[in-house]
Amino acid sequence: MNFLDRITINPSICHGKPCVRGMRWPVEVVLDLLGSGMTMDEIIEDHPELEKEDIIACINYARLSVSGQALKDVA
């Protein structure tokens, strides 16, 4: 499974920021939750619309962004 298939960019959703599965969950918000010390299980418990694979996709997207690769280069 390509986790990055879960990250979408739509100019009509969250001002075109990368989001999880077209929902109004920007990648940066999921990363903020992880950065605050929440575990994947805690995030999913508080936000059941998210799945473990969504969180992994956000981490992978961030890794690629830091490395200089864009989402379009990965697809």
Beta strands, then each sheet from edge to edge (+ up, - down):
strand 1: 7-8
strand 2: 19-20
sheet 1: 1+ 2-
end
